[in-house]
Amino acid sequence: MTTTPEWIMIGGDGPESYSQHSSYQRALLEAAKDKMTEAILTNLSLDLISNRFSVADFGCARGPNTFVAVQNIIDAVEEKYRRETGQNPADSIEFQVLFNDYTLNDFNTLFKTLPPGRRYYSAGVPGSFFDRVLPKESFHIGVMSHAFHFTSKIPKGIMDRDSPLYNKDMQCTGFNQAVKKAYLDQYSIDIKKLLDARAEELVPGGLMLLLGSGLRDGVKKSETRNGIVVDFIGESLSDLAKQGVTEQEKVDTFRTSNYFAEQGEIRQIIEENGKFTIEAFEDIIHPKNEFPLDPKILVISVKAFYGAFIAVHFGTKVMRKAFELVEIKAREHISRLENAKPGMQYLIVLRKN
Ligand SMILES: C[S@@+](CC[C@H](N)C(=O)[O-])C[C@H]1O[C@@H](n2cnc3c(N)ncnc32)[C@H](O)[C@@H]1O
């Protein structure tokens, strides 16, 4: 079984909470609504829409974006039913939503903030999505929003000072070929496990919708806006170590269990696993143009990705100071950010074979 990590998205509604920093992810979900609807209208068989329909969100956090993701899906299923049967879905379909995340996730806040007037029953599903977390054939459509870039652990060697893989540069500028390979190998193992588990839990013909950030083929993360900002985070943490606000040792041992894969790598992993067919692999045009250029908004967006990791390793005070410095660096190097290569925001539609 995958172990529960120390980090977890920051719960509640406070200034550092995930809910205050996740508008970037939410914007992707809103931008993807039409494509999600189209994917469901095209790929979901009407036979699967019976009196009980289950949707599962893997890596839901404490909300609120998960509510947008599952509502997009429910709206599309209802639309399909209405169009193809001429009947009102409210008369015959009951929806169930299964919210999955690590056991330590703030499920209390999630359940307290469930949207009023929702047309679904809710249940929490604790546990790592790299393992089985649900009974066989228990849901019809699964979604993962900004959770498909996680690995279950830091690859071997990366944390070991004597290893050629030891990576002092926070997996970005110093992300050389060997380090990249170590992350990709770990990612490939993890994603194949994840697909095996979902293939058992999904009903035959069921769909998985994957939304997130990745890389176009041949583009290095360090060349993208996201990567440049990760370098700013690394530099800011080192600055704080020099000022004695934190220790250099802590900076050197800081890693995130993320791998932003290239499009071709994702395709290859899914095809090698063989449990799903890729029905669509769409570029989503993000309304904020990947990462916004306003340094203040950019910092808020990046906090949603990295804030939890930094807070647990360095403490909240250091995290706040680091992001203040990141904002200054973003202002100073705005032309580097302007000239960065584009990353990729995707919607991948998988159908269980
Ligand atoms: C960046 S947040 C995305 C949250 C939400 N889906 C959204 O779009 O805003 C990623 C979530 O994935 C969860 N996560 C990461 N690895 C996981 C795993 N192995 N099992 C379950 N949840 C995981 C994290 O705890 C976190 O809540």
The ligand as an ORCA input file, in Angstrom:
! r2SCAN-3c Opt
* xyz 0 1
  C      -3.477     20.124     -6.565
  S      -4.680     19.260     -5.621
  C      -6.053     19.244     -6.752
  C      -7.356     19.285     -6.041
  C      -8.600     19.380     -6.910
  N      -8.794     18.147     -7.652
  C      -8.540     20.599     -7.815
  O      -8.595     20.441     -9.040
  O      -8.457     21.706     -7.295
  C      -4.160     17.576     -5.697
  C      -4.869     16.670     -4.725
  O      -4.480     15.323     -5.024
  C      -4.320     14.650     -3.799
  N      -3.438     13.486     -3.977
  C      -2.148     13.457     -4.389
  N      -1.695     12.212     -4.405
  C      -2.725     11.416     -3.993
  C      -2.880     10.028     -3.806
  N      -1.880      9.192     -4.031
  N      -4.088      9.563     -3.402
  C      -5.124     10.409     -3.168
  N      -5.026     11.747     -3.321
  C      -3.849     12.243     -3.726
  C      -3.712     15.689     -2.869
  O      -3.878     15.325     -1.511
  C      -4.490     16.928     -3.275
  O      -5.629     17.100     -2.496
*
